[in-house]
Amino acid sequence: MNGIHVNSTSPFFSRHPDTEYSIEDFALYCEVISALEWRKMNGDIFMITDSIAAEYYRKLGIEKVWTSLSELIPTDVEGIDPEMFWAAGKLIALRDIPENAALVDEDLIIWKSLELSDKAVTCAHREYISENIYPDPECFKVTKFSLMERLDKSALPCNTAFLYIPDSSFRLFYANQAIAFMKECSENKCGDRLCRMVFAEQRLLGMLCALTGTPVDTLMDMNRLFIAQEDYTHLWGAKQAMRDNEEQRKGFLERCRRRIRNDFPEYGYVIEAIDEGTKKARDR
């Protein structure tokens, strides 16, 4: 099965204007191991990105970690507000990929071979509807988004840290609806940053599955997400913890180096590439 990583640099520049693009060392190690482990267990994996990130990977010399790099995402993410909709590039990639593939977040490592349904949408897990994260969609006031009144508000959101949609027509339907929602909200320059992103990416998916009668499978049980297990590693909030705790960051980096040396010795060169490349950014 083909997998894809997606990296759009627009959210970075919305937070750090006039700064040279870079990726934090722990995040870069995680996405490298995510790619290598996918290739080991599941098949080819492609990095879909924009011209800036593609140049960054090539300059570091780690582009061969992926089967190939494709510059499919425009740097302006089609006018979508990148601060509010930081995952817009992922939805553009989902719309534009030439054939079905599994979306794998760069901070998710899958340690096993997957056997996925060719009938159901498979996501990472479902999520409960809480008012602070998933408020009533009516509060968004997206008058041009005519589909809203037909959606079932009780449908549980689908976490898209992993996403496989075997039906190409449904994949396009979902991606186009999510992009339409984001574009209208970007034009309105409205608030509620987190709520709007997770609606476009996750709640809308669950609602569209309910609307069309599309079944949903999950990789993980949402009631057991924080119980230790061996099949998946998702950095989640650990990224902030590593920014705040230098010893935790160093310990994670050393475990990643050891994993690459032991499991992927032919890619050992990426260790020096990452360490040298990210050190320059940390020293700036």
Backbone bond lengths (Angstrom), bond angles and torsions (degrees), N, CA, C in turn:
res aa  C-N    CA-C-N  psi(-1)  N-CA   C-N-CA  omega(-1)  CA-C   N-CA-C  phi
1 M - - - 1.461 - - 1.528 109.87 -
2 N 1.288 117.57 134.46 1.455 121.43 176.04 1.526 111.00 -76.67
3 G 1.312 115.31 143.48 1.461 121.57 173.70 1.510 109.65 -121.99
4 I 1.322 116.57 160.57 1.469 120.18 174.33 1.523 110.41 -136.16
5 H 1.302 114.62 137.28 1.450 123.16 163.76 1.521 107.10 -97.32
6 V 1.314 117.02 149.98 1.457 121.07 178.43 1.522 109.01 -130.68
7 N 1.315 116.33 131.71 1.459 121.21 176.81 1.518 109.31 -137.19
8 S 1.324 115.34 112.87 1.460 122.28 173.28 1.523 108.01 -108.44
9 T 1.325 117.69 129.63 1.465 120.66 -176.07 1.531 113.21 -84.17
10 S 1.317 118.15 -9.63 1.468 120.35 -175.91 1.531 113.47 -57.07
11 P 1.342 119.70 -42.30 1.472 118.39 177.63 1.527 112.48 -61.08
12 F 1.330 117.73 -36.86 1.465 120.68 177.57 1.524 110.46 -59.13
13 F 1.324 116.61 -48.05 1.465 119.75 -176.27 1.531 112.36 -74.05
14 S 1.338 117.57 -20.81 1.462 118.91 174.41 1.524 110.87 -70.07
15 R 1.350 115.87 -27.31 1.468 120.85 178.50 1.524 112.12 -94.14
16 H 1.341 116.23 -30.21 1.464 120.69 -174.68 1.534 110.16 -129.44
17 P 1.319 117.50 67.94 1.474 119.02 -179.22 1.531 110.72 -64.83
18 D 1.320 114.85 150.28 1.464 121.09 177.77 1.530 112.51 60.28
19 T 1.335 116.08 32.24 1.465 121.99 178.67 1.520 109.17 -122.97
20 E 1.317 116.92 144.63 1.458 120.07 175.80 1.518 109.63 -68.79
21 Y 1.327 116.81 136.62 1.461 121.09 -176.35 1.528 111.18 -66.01
22 S 1.337 116.11 139.35 1.459 121.22 175.62 1.520 108.80 -157.07
23 I 1.327 116.12 162.34 1.460 123.48 175.74 1.522 107.45 -121.64
24 E 1.328 117.19 138.01 1.458 120.76 179.54 1.531 110.20 -62.19
25 D 1.326 115.94 146.73 1.461 120.21 -173.23 1.526 113.13 -58.76
26 F 1.336 118.15 -43.51 1.465 119.45 -178.62 1.524 111.45 -66.48
27 A 1.342 117.05 -35.29 1.462 120.13 178.00 1.523 110.82 -69.32
28 L 1.314 116.66 -38.28 1.459 120.83 -179.94 1.528 111.01 -67.19
29 Y 1.318 116.73 -43.02 1.465 119.80 176.00 1.518 111.21 -59.96
30 C 1.329 116.12 -42.61 1.461 119.24 -178.10 1.523 111.09 -63.84
31 E 1.331 118.29 -43.09 1.462 118.93 -178.38 1.524 111.89 -70.80
32 V 1.335 117.19 -30.94 1.465 119.99 175.30 1.534 110.29 -65.38
33 I 1.320 117.05 -47.37 1.470 119.70 179.47 1.516 110.45 -66.84
34 S 1.326 117.86 -36.74 1.466 121.23 175.71 1.518 110.50 -57.18
35 A 1.333 116.65 -46.03 1.469 120.93 -179.91 1.524 111.77 -66.54
36 L 1.331 116.79 -46.72 1.460 120.08 -177.59 1.526 111.59 -65.52
37 E 1.312 116.64 -39.25 1.465 119.68 179.96 1.527 110.80 -69.24
38 W 1.325 117.33 -36.22 1.468 119.74 175.71 1.528 110.20 -62.95
39 R 1.319 116.76 -44.51 1.467 119.73 179.84 1.535 110.77 -62.97
40 K 1.310 116.51 -35.35 1.464 121.03 179.86 1.526 111.39 -69.58
41 M 1.343 117.39 -40.44 1.460 121.11 -169.58 1.523 114.40 -103.47
42 N 1.353 118.12 -23.83 1.468 118.80 -168.83 1.524 116.56 -134.11
43 G 1.328 119.96 -18.86 1.463 119.14 179.09 1.508 112.82 134.13
44 D 1.316 116.46 -158.33 1.460 121.79 -179.10 1.526 110.72 -70.22
45 I 1.324 115.19 149.98 1.462 120.10 173.39 1.522 108.11 -138.14
46 F 1.319 115.59 134.43 1.458 122.62 -173.87 1.529 109.23 -115.98
47 M 1.327 115.99 139.42 1.456 121.00 172.58 1.515 108.61 -92.82
48 I 1.324 116.67 117.49 1.460 122.11 175.72 1.520 107.54 -104.99
49 T 1.306 115.81 122.00 1.453 119.22 -169.13 1.524 110.22 -152.14
50 D 1.329 115.50 -169.61 1.467 120.48 175.29 1.524 109.42 -108.52
51 S 1.301 116.64 177.73 1.467 120.56 -173.24 1.523 112.32 -64.56
52 I 1.336 117.59 -32.13 1.469 120.33 -177.20 1.526 110.86 -69.64
53 A 1.333 116.93 -48.46 1.464 119.64 179.72 1.521 111.19 -67.33
54 A 1.328 117.33 -37.71 1.467 120.02 178.37 1.527 110.41 -59.37
55 E 1.324 116.78 -43.47 1.466 120.48 178.09 1.528 110.46 -64.31
56 Y 1.334 116.78 -37.83 1.467 121.30 179.44 1.525 110.94 -61.25
57 Y 1.343 117.13 -48.70 1.465 120.42 179.74 1.526 111.26 -62.74
58 R 1.328 115.62 -41.20 1.471 118.65 -179.20 1.525 111.07 -68.08
59 K 1.311 116.79 -37.94 1.465 119.88 179.03 1.519 111.15 -65.17
60 L 1.354 116.22 -37.80 1.463 120.04 175.98 1.531 111.17 -68.21
61 G 1.339 115.37 -28.43 1.460 119.97 -178.80 1.511 113.81 87.29
62 I 1.338 117.78 27.62 1.468 120.58 -178.28 1.526 112.15 -116.79
63 E 1.323 117.64 14.70 1.469 119.75 -173.67 1.524 112.65 -65.10
64 K 1.324 118.63 -22.03 1.461 120.34 -178.06 1.526 112.83 -80.08
65 V 1.326 116.64 -1.78 1.461 120.00 170.70 1.532 110.22 -59.01
66 W 1.338 116.38 -36.21 1.459 121.77 178.09 1.523 109.95 -95.83
67 T 1.309 116.58 158.52 1.460 121.09 176.35 1.519 110.23 -58.16
68 S 1.340 115.64 -41.34 1.467 121.04 172.98 1.516 109.08 -164.96
69 L 1.332 115.77 163.10 1.462 122.97 173.11 1.522 108.41 -107.89
70 S 1.324 116.82 136.11 1.468 121.79 177.28 1.513 108.98 -127.03
71 E 1.311 116.61 128.80 1.469 122.07 -179.47 1.526 108.91 -93.57
72 L 1.324 116.16 76.15 1.460 121.43 -176.86 1.526 113.55 -99.27
73 I 1.323 117.70 -13.61 1.463 120.52 -173.74 1.528 109.27 -99.82
74 P 1.319 118.42 123.36 1.474 119.43 176.94 1.522 110.41 -68.65
75 T 1.314 116.32 145.55 1.466 119.46 -177.22 1.528 112.32 -65.27
76 D 1.342 117.13 -21.26 1.474 118.83 178.23 1.524 111.83 -94.31
77 V 1.333 117.83 8.31 1.471 125.00 -177.52 1.541 112.41 38.42
78 E 1.310 114.73 45.02 1.471 123.29 175.52 1.522 113.02 56.78
79 G 1.317 116.41 31.91 1.462 120.72 176.37 1.513 115.19 82.27
80 I 1.322 117.90 3.40 1.464 121.41 177.52 1.524 108.80 -74.32
81 D 1.320 116.89 139.59 1.457 122.27 -179.80 1.532 109.47 -64.50
82 P 1.335 119.58 110.28 1.463 120.89 -174.21 1.524 113.89 -75.68
83 E 1.330 117.39 -18.64 1.463 119.53 177.03 1.518 110.33 -75.47
84 M 1.323 116.17 -42.54 1.464 119.91 179.05 1.520 111.39 -77.08
85 F 1.326 116.82 -41.77 1.462 121.52 -175.37 1.533 109.48 -114.40
86 W 1.331 114.42 73.73 1.459 119.78 -174.81 1.527 112.98 -68.97
87 A 1.325 118.41 -17.31 1.471 121.04 178.91 1.528 111.94 -101.27
88 A 1.318 117.54 16.28 1.470 119.96 -178.97 1.526 111.61 -58.68
89 G 1.319 116.90 -38.37 1.459 120.14 -179.54 1.520 112.03 -59.42
90 K 1.327 116.94 -33.97 1.464 120.58 179.83 1.523 110.72 -65.97
91 L 1.321 117.29 -38.22 1.461 121.15 -179.82 1.529 111.33 -74.73
92 I 1.334 117.28 -33.75 1.463 119.89 173.77 1.524 110.02 -65.09
93 A 1.331 116.92 -42.89 1.460 120.60 177.64 1.518 111.32 -61.86
94 L 1.333 116.43 -42.10 1.466 120.56 179.93 1.521 110.55 -61.34
95 R 1.314 116.93 -37.96 1.465 121.51 178.41 1.524 111.73 -68.10
96 D 1.332 117.29 -37.31 1.460 120.97 -167.52 1.523 115.17 -100.95
97 I 1.324 118.84 -4.91 1.464 118.43 179.49 1.533 109.17 -63.22
98 P 1.334 117.05 142.08 1.473 119.65 -174.79 1.522 113.58 -70.37
99 E 1.339 118.22 -24.50 1.453 120.82 178.44 1.520 108.39 -149.54
100 N 1.330 116.12 166.06 1.453 119.67 -176.14 1.531 111.70 -63.06
101 A 1.305 115.83 139.46 1.461 122.80 176.24 1.518 107.47 -153.39
102 A 1.310 116.27 161.61 1.458 121.13 179.61 1.524 109.82 -86.12
103 L 1.320 116.50 128.92 1.459 121.66 172.48 1.520 108.69 -79.78
104 V 1.319 116.69 125.46 1.460 121.82 179.44 1.524 107.67 -125.25
105 D 1.323 117.67 117.57 1.462 118.87 177.56 1.523 109.77 -61.45
106 E 1.318 115.47 145.73 1.468 119.21 -177.29 1.520 112.81 -65.53
107 D 1.350 117.91 -19.42 1.469 119.28 178.45 1.526 112.31 -97.46
108 L 1.339 116.30 16.31 1.464 121.90 176.83 1.529 109.21 -115.30
109 I 1.319 116.70 125.80 1.465 122.40 175.55 1.522 108.06 -112.02
110 I 1.325 116.39 127.62 1.466 122.28 178.88 1.519 107.27 -109.06
111 W 1.331 115.61 119.23 1.462 121.45 -170.64 1.520 113.02 -97.41
112 K 1.312 118.94 12.34 1.462 120.15 -176.92 1.524 110.21 -143.33
113 S 1.329 115.29 165.56 1.465 120.42 174.49 1.523 108.82 -77.23
114 L 1.319 115.81 139.44 1.460 121.24 -178.14 1.523 110.83 -103.89
115 E 1.314 115.12 143.63 1.463 121.77 170.86 1.520 106.54 -123.09
116 L 1.321 115.90 105.08 1.456 121.10 -172.29 1.518 111.33 -107.67
117 S 1.321 114.81 150.73 1.456 121.45 178.07 1.526 110.64 -66.92
118 D 1.342 116.15 143.95 1.467 119.74 173.39 1.522 111.14 -94.08
119 K 1.347 116.45 9.93 1.465 121.37 179.03 1.526 112.31 -117.25
120 A 1.326 116.29 -31.35 1.465 120.75 -173.30 1.521 111.55 -102.98
121 V 1.330 115.68 150.74 1.456 121.31 165.27 1.522 107.22 -71.86
122 T 1.330 117.50 132.64 1.456 120.85 175.56 1.525 108.85 -112.78
123 C 1.331 116.33 122.90 1.459 121.54 177.79 1.527 108.50 -119.10
124 A 1.332 116.84 175.52 1.466 119.96 -179.45 1.525 110.29 -63.04
125 H 1.324 116.15 -50.94 1.464 121.29 177.45 1.517 108.29 -169.24
126 R 1.306 118.29 165.55 1.465 121.80 172.00 1.526 108.80 -83.74
127 E 1.318 116.20 163.82 1.460 121.59 178.62 1.518 109.85 -129.23
128 Y 1.336 114.96 147.94 1.459 119.58 174.49 1.526 109.39 -73.75
129 I 1.318 116.30 153.85 1.461 121.49 177.89 1.525 108.98 -91.98
130 S 1.335 115.45 110.77 1.463 121.03 175.75 1.523 107.78 -114.79
131 E 1.310 116.58 141.39 1.463 121.16 -172.32 1.525 112.74 -63.80
132 N 1.336 117.70 -30.98 1.465 118.67 -177.66 1.529 112.28 -74.76
133 I 1.335 117.43 -22.83 1.471 120.83 178.82 1.522 111.55 -106.65
134 Y 1.321 116.26 -39.31 1.468 121.70 -178.97 1.532 109.87 -122.01
135 P 1.338 117.67 74.35 1.463 119.97 179.38 1.527 110.78 -70.08
136 D 1.319 116.07 171.84 1.454 120.99 176.15 1.532 109.23 -55.22
137 P 1.327 118.00 125.02 1.471 120.42 -178.20 1.521 114.26 -57.03
138 E 1.321 117.26 -21.75 1.466 119.99 179.72 1.525 111.98 -60.42
139 C 1.337 117.14 -24.36 1.470 119.38 -177.43 1.535 111.96 -69.86
140 F 1.340 117.20 -14.66 1.456 119.67 -177.43 1.533 112.46 -76.14
141 K 1.332 117.01 -23.99 1.465 121.19 177.28 1.539 112.08 53.10
142 V 1.315 116.18 48.86 1.465 120.24 178.67 1.530 108.10 -96.05
143 T 1.308 116.23 86.50 1.465 121.99 -170.90 1.523 112.65 -65.88
144 K 1.353 118.00 -28.94 1.462 120.50 -178.72 1.523 112.27 -81.84
145 F 1.337 116.88 -12.77 1.455 121.03 -177.10 1.532 107.91 -89.07
146 S 1.320 115.73 81.06 1.466 121.85 -168.34 1.521 113.65 -68.57
147 L 1.318 118.23 -17.73 1.461 121.08 -176.68 1.530 112.42 -72.49
148 M 1.320 117.63 -17.86 1.464 121.90 -172.10 1.517 113.14 -53.29
149 E 1.332 117.77 -43.90 1.459 120.69 -174.84 1.526 113.12 -67.83
150 R 1.336 118.05 -14.13 1.457 121.22 -179.78 1.527 112.74 -95.38
151 L 1.313 117.87 -2.72 1.458 121.34 -173.33 1.515 112.22 -89.37
152 D 1.326 115.25 145.27 1.463 122.91 -179.88 1.530 108.77 -86.65
153 K 1.329 116.92 110.75 1.457 121.03 -176.71 1.517 113.18 -68.28
154 S 1.319 117.83 -15.83 1.462 120.31 -178.45 1.526 112.80 -86.12
155 A 1.333 117.43 -9.02 1.466 120.29 -179.75 1.528 110.03 -65.67
156 L 1.324 117.08 130.27 1.462 120.46 -176.70 1.530 110.78 -72.81
157 P 1.328 117.28 139.06 1.464 121.07 177.10 1.529 111.44 -62.76
158 C 1.327 115.85 154.83 1.458 123.38 178.73 1.527 108.85 -110.18
159 N 1.311 117.90 115.77 1.459 119.88 176.48 1.527 109.32 -69.62
160 T 1.312 116.86 126.37 1.465 121.69 -171.98 1.531 113.29 -104.91
161 A 1.326 117.09 25.94 1.468 118.29 169.90 1.524 109.33 -57.25
162 F 1.332 115.38 -28.97 1.465 122.59 168.49 1.517 107.13 -132.77
163 L 1.326 116.41 137.91 1.465 119.16 -179.99 1.524 110.15 -152.48
164 Y 1.337 114.63 125.50 1.456 120.07 173.68 1.521 108.28 -130.35
165 I 1.330 116.17 123.22 1.461 122.44 -179.95 1.522 107.72 -119.71
166 P 1.335 118.29 101.11 1.470 119.73 -174.97 1.521 114.74 -70.21
167 D 1.341 117.16 -24.52 1.458 121.66 -178.61 1.539 108.96 -88.77
168 S 1.322 116.98 111.18 1.463 120.83 -176.85 1.518 112.69 -60.84
169 S 1.321 117.10 -37.10 1.465 119.31 -178.10 1.523 110.35 -68.08
170 F 1.324 117.19 -38.28 1.469 119.17 177.90 1.527 109.99 -70.79
171 R 1.331 117.36 -37.60 1.471 120.30 176.95 1.526 110.89 -56.98
172 L 1.321 116.73 -45.67 1.458 120.65 179.49 1.523 111.59 -67.98
173 F 1.323 116.50 -38.97 1.462 121.38 178.69 1.527 110.12 -59.92
174 Y 1.317 116.28 -51.08 1.469 120.70 179.54 1.524 111.74 -61.77
175 A 1.336 117.45 -49.66 1.457 120.44 -177.40 1.526 111.70 -61.09
176 N 1.320 117.42 -43.08 1.475 120.93 -179.46 1.521 111.73 -66.63
177 Q 1.332 117.36 -39.31 1.462 119.67 178.59 1.522 110.67 -66.89
178 A 1.330 117.39 -41.84 1.460 120.82 179.21 1.520 110.76 -64.48
179 I 1.323 117.79 -41.37 1.459 121.48 179.33 1.529 110.68 -66.30
180 A 1.321 117.00 -39.89 1.471 120.50 178.05 1.529 110.45 -61.68
181 F 1.333 116.67 -42.44 1.467 120.74 178.06 1.524 110.46 -61.95
182 M 1.327 117.22 -46.80 1.466 120.36 -177.91 1.522 111.91 -64.42
183 K 1.315 116.67 -38.43 1.465 118.96 -179.49 1.523 111.59 -66.12
184 E 1.307 117.53 -39.56 1.459 118.06 178.94 1.518 110.91 -67.69
185 C 1.308 117.25 -42.21 1.458 119.72 179.13 1.522 111.08 -65.43
186 S 1.332 117.43 -36.60 1.461 119.91 178.32 1.516 110.82 -63.86
187 E 1.326 116.14 -38.42 1.467 119.99 178.57 1.520 111.23 -64.97
188 N 1.333 115.87 -34.52 1.464 119.74 -178.42 1.522 112.57 -79.71
189 K 1.374 116.43 -15.82 1.463 121.05 -178.19 1.524 111.58 52.59
190 C 1.343 116.09 44.44 1.455 121.06 -176.97 1.529 111.00 -86.69
191 G 1.331 116.50 168.64 1.453 122.42 -176.18 1.521 112.94 -87.90
192 D 1.342 115.80 -148.08 1.459 122.25 178.37 1.526 111.61 55.79
193 R 1.334 114.85 57.45 1.458 121.56 -172.11 1.532 112.32 -56.18
194 L 1.335 117.54 -55.43 1.461 120.40 -176.94 1.517 111.51 -63.72
195 C 1.335 116.94 -45.52 1.466 120.76 -176.42 1.516 111.95 -60.63
196 R 1.310 117.44 -37.81 1.468 120.33 -177.64 1.529 111.43 -74.12
197 M 1.328 116.75 -38.35 1.465 118.56 179.02 1.521 110.60 -65.90
198 V 1.322 117.83 -48.23 1.464 118.99 -176.55 1.531 111.21 -71.36
199 F 1.332 117.71 -22.72 1.461 117.89 172.23 1.522 109.79 -68.19
200 A 1.313 117.06 -50.10 1.465 120.67 -176.51 1.518 111.93 -62.66
201 E 1.322 116.51 -39.98 1.462 120.50 -172.83 1.522 112.83 -89.35
202 Q 1.330 118.28 -36.71 1.463 120.98 -167.05 1.529 114.37 -118.37
203 R 1.330 117.04 -49.81 1.458 117.39 -178.39 1.522 111.58 -70.98
204 L 1.313 116.19 -39.72 1.459 119.90 179.10 1.527 110.78 -60.28
205 L 1.327 116.93 -38.22 1.463 119.99 179.17 1.522 110.97 -61.08
206 G 1.325 116.78 -46.95 1.460 119.62 178.17 1.518 112.08 -61.15
207 M 1.325 116.85 -40.01 1.461 121.57 179.60 1.527 111.64 -66.54
208 L 1.335 116.79 -40.48 1.461 119.96 -179.78 1.530 111.24 -70.11
209 C 1.322 116.87 -34.06 1.464 119.71 174.52 1.523 109.89 -62.71
210 A 1.341 116.15 -43.04 1.468 119.77 178.52 1.525 110.80 -65.15
211 L 1.332 116.63 -41.56 1.460 121.21 -178.28 1.525 111.84 -61.73
212 T 1.320 116.67 -39.59 1.463 121.35 -175.02 1.524 113.44 -97.04
213 G 1.331 116.73 -2.06 1.460 119.34 -178.37 1.523 113.10 72.21
214 T 1.333 116.78 24.91 1.464 121.32 179.34 1.519 109.93 -83.47
215 P 1.334 118.47 123.48 1.471 119.83 -179.90 1.523 111.56 -69.47
216 V 1.334 115.82 156.23 1.466 122.24 -179.17 1.523 109.61 -126.37
217 D 1.323 115.96 125.47 1.458 122.54 170.53 1.524 108.44 -106.67
218 T 1.335 116.98 162.13 1.462 121.58 179.42 1.526 110.58 -133.16
219 L 1.324 115.13 152.15 1.459 119.84 173.06 1.521 111.40 -80.72
220 M 1.325 116.67 -33.62 1.457 121.43 -171.64 1.520 110.25 -128.15
221 D 1.316 115.76 153.01 1.459 123.22 174.83 1.521 107.92 -86.50
222 M 1.326 117.99 121.60 1.466 119.79 -175.34 1.526 112.21 -64.65
223 N 1.337 118.21 -17.42 1.463 120.83 178.62 1.526 112.29 -85.49
224 R 1.347 117.05 -5.00 1.468 120.45 -177.38 1.531 112.00 -126.21
225 L 1.328 116.29 23.05 1.463 119.98 -173.95 1.527 112.69 -64.51
226 F 1.321 117.24 -30.94 1.456 119.89 -173.72 1.523 112.05 -104.96
227 I 1.341 115.51 18.13 1.454 121.32 173.46 1.528 107.73 -99.16
228 A 1.315 116.23 134.28 1.468 120.05 -176.96 1.527 111.16 -58.30
229 Q 1.321 116.04 134.94 1.452 121.83 177.33 1.526 108.72 -150.10
230 E 1.330 116.46 168.70 1.462 120.64 -169.91 1.522 114.04 -107.89
231 D 1.315 118.88 -8.15 1.466 120.54 -172.61 1.519 113.90 -86.22
232 Y 1.332 117.65 -27.74 1.463 120.92 -173.95 1.530 109.82 -140.30
233 T 1.321 115.66 144.71 1.463 121.87 170.32 1.521 107.15 -127.75
234 H 1.329 116.14 122.92 1.463 121.37 178.20 1.519 107.51 -127.04
235 L 1.332 116.89 120.11 1.462 119.87 -174.48 1.519 113.38 -61.86
236 W 1.326 118.00 -38.65 1.464 121.51 178.31 1.531 110.26 45.52
237 G 1.352 115.29 -128.40 1.460 120.65 -176.86 1.513 113.83 -70.69
238 A 1.333 117.72 -8.98 1.468 119.62 178.29 1.522 111.53 -62.35
239 K 1.329 117.36 -23.72 1.466 119.98 178.94 1.527 110.47 -62.50
240 Q 1.323 116.50 -45.49 1.465 119.01 178.70 1.513 110.87 -67.68
241 A 1.341 116.46 -37.28 1.468 119.81 178.52 1.522 110.84 -60.76
242 M 1.328 117.09 -37.60 1.464 119.79 178.96 1.515 112.57 -73.18
243 R 1.328 116.63 -27.12 1.467 118.91 174.04 1.526 110.44 -69.62
244 D 1.334 115.36 -32.28 1.464 120.63 -175.85 1.524 113.58 -88.94
245 N 1.341 117.23 -20.51 1.469 120.82 -172.89 1.527 108.94 -129.43
246 E 1.324 116.03 105.68 1.461 121.07 -175.63 1.521 111.88 -63.96
247 E 1.321 118.04 -37.90 1.459 120.09 -179.12 1.533 111.18 -67.18
248 Q 1.322 115.99 -38.57 1.462 119.06 176.97 1.527 110.62 -64.67
249 R 1.326 116.81 -40.66 1.471 120.85 178.18 1.523 110.75 -62.25
250 K 1.329 116.82 -46.95 1.459 120.70 -178.52 1.529 111.32 -62.83
251 G 1.345 116.87 -40.04 1.452 120.08 178.71 1.515 112.01 -63.73
252 F 1.334 116.43 -40.00 1.463 120.54 178.35 1.522 110.79 -65.96
253 L 1.319 116.83 -43.33 1.463 120.50 -179.62 1.522 110.68 -60.77
254 E 1.327 117.40 -42.55 1.458 119.66 -178.67 1.530 111.26 -67.20
255 R 1.330 117.24 -36.69 1.472 119.47 176.57 1.533 110.47 -64.78
256 C 1.325 116.78 -37.66 1.467 120.04 178.02 1.528 110.72 -66.42
257 R 1.324 117.35 -43.27 1.461 120.21 178.35 1.532 110.74 -60.11
258 R 1.327 115.26 -43.16 1.461 119.87 -179.74 1.524 110.92 -64.45
259 R 1.314 117.50 -39.60 1.460 121.81 178.47 1.529 110.74 -61.43
260 I 1.332 116.80 -44.97 1.465 120.33 -179.59 1.533 110.25 -65.48
261 R 1.332 116.80 -45.61 1.469 119.20 -179.74 1.528 111.69 -60.73
262 N 1.339 117.24 -41.07 1.464 121.04 -175.05 1.525 113.04 -79.37
263 D 1.350 116.62 -42.82 1.461 120.50 -171.76 1.518 113.81 -97.60
264 F 1.333 116.58 -26.83 1.467 120.02 -176.30 1.526 109.96 -135.22
265 P 1.322 117.91 59.41 1.481 119.72 -174.34 1.518 113.29 -59.14
266 E 1.339 117.59 -27.46 1.465 119.40 179.33 1.533 111.99 -68.54
267 Y 1.333 116.74 -14.79 1.464 121.10 176.80 1.531 111.60 -106.23
268 G 1.325 116.28 18.33 1.457 119.55 -179.01 1.516 113.77 -58.30
269 Y 1.333 116.06 -24.73 1.472 119.76 -179.21 1.527 112.77 -63.50
270 V 1.342 117.66 -21.49 1.467 118.67 -177.99 1.529 111.39 -69.63
271 I 1.329 117.44 -21.25 1.474 119.89 -178.70 1.522 109.77 -63.17
272 E 1.331 116.41 -52.38 1.463 118.93 178.27 1.523 111.01 -64.90
273 A 1.334 116.94 -37.17 1.470 120.25 -179.93 1.524 110.91 -61.10
274 I 1.340 116.63 -45.39 1.461 120.21 -179.35 1.525 110.57 -69.24
275 D 1.335 116.71 -47.26 1.462 119.84 -176.12 1.519 111.85 -62.31
276 E 1.340 116.89 -43.25 1.462 119.81 -179.99 1.528 111.29 -71.42
277 G 1.327 116.26 -42.37 1.459 119.75 -177.30 1.517 113.10 -66.66
278 T 1.330 117.06 -41.33 1.472 119.41 -178.10 1.519 112.10 -80.04
279 K 1.329 118.04 -24.36 1.467 120.09 177.48 1.521 110.35 -62.24
280 K 1.323 116.74 -39.93 1.465 119.42 179.11 1.520 111.12 -61.33
281 A 1.354 116.10 -39.69 1.464 119.34 179.64 1.525 110.86 -69.20
282 R 1.335 117.63 -39.52 1.476 120.87 179.64 1.517 111.09 -66.97
283 D 1.328 116.92 -31.46 1.462 119.98 -178.29 1.526 112.98 -79.11
284 R 1.332 116.53 -15.10 1.479 118.69 -177.67 1.527 110.56 -70.59
